[in-house]
Amino acid sequence: MGRRSRIEGPPPPREDDAAPVACWLCGRPVGRRVEWHHAKPKSRGGRDTVPVHPICHRTIHATFPNHQLARMVDDDVSLAERPEMAPFLDFIAGKPPDFHAPTRRRK
């Protein structure tokens, strides 16, 4: 049996609905696969989720540990404005919504 996509929370709107859902990190419309990211990590008491592409979700967690993500929630700087995310956001900007590539951890 193949690996299933993790889809949690409400599904994104269908194409015939009003506006497409945008990824919380990169701002591109989400595709068929949507993952739900806790802006404040669940392990740190976060409950609210936001829609993200699977590749964006993996990059967030490959770049920042949960304790650092929890501290960033209170900052005025969004995750997309962090210098660590700039190379990824430049790379992903022109890709289609369902684009997938291996995610590498930071060194």
N, C-alpha and C positions, 0 to 999 in steps of 0.2 A: 504494500500500500504506500502511496506517495506521501510526501510531507505536506501537511495542510497549512494554509496561511492562518496566522493568528488574527482573527477578526473579533474584536471585543467592542461592546457598546453598540449604539445605533448605527445602522448602515448609512453610507453617504447618500445624498439625494440621487434619484435616477436622472437620466439625461433630460426627461421631459419636465422635471421640476425647475423651479425658478433659477437658481444660480448654482454653479458647481462649487463643491467644497474645496477650499484651498488648504494646502499643507501648512501647518503651523510653523515649520522651520523655513522652508524655501519659498513658500507662497505660490508654487505651481499648483494647478488643479490636481486632485488625487485621481488615481486610475481605478482599476477594478479591485486592487488589493489595498486595503486601508488598515493601518495599525493605529492603536490609540495609546498615546504617550501621557504619562502623568507629569505635568509641568513641575510639580513638586513631587519628588519620588514617594511612592506608596509607603516605602519603608520609613519615611520621615513624616508620615501623616497626611500625605497628599491624597485627594479624592478626585479632583477634577481631571478630566482627560481631554486631549486635543487630537485631531486627526493628523497623521503624518504618513508619508510614503514609507514602505519598509526599509528602503535604503537610507532615508533620513533618520529613521528611528535607530537603526544599527549604528550609524555614524555618531549620533548623539551619545549613545552609551559606550562607544569605542573611544570617544574623545574625552568625556567627563565621567568621573565616578559619581555615584549617587550622593555622597556627602557634599561634593562640590556643586552638583545640580541643586541641592536643597538650599545652599547659601546663595545661589544666583537668583532664586525666586524673589528675594527681597531687594536685589539690585535694580537700578534704573536702566541697565543695559540689557537688551534682549539677547537671547542665545545666538540669533543670526548676526548680531553686531560684534560678537566676540572674534578676535583675530584668529583663534584656533579654527574657526568654522569657515573663514574666508576662502581657502583653497577648495574646500568641498563645494561651497555654494557657487563658486565660479565654474567648477567642473560640471555640476548638475544643472545649471541654469537652462541650457538649451536642449536637455534630454526630454523624451516623451514621459508622460505620467507613470507608465508601467516599467520604466527602465530599471534594470537590476545589474549590479556589479558586485564583486567581492568587496567587503569592507575590511580595512586594515586598522589594527589598533595603533594608537600613537606610541611613539618610542620614548 
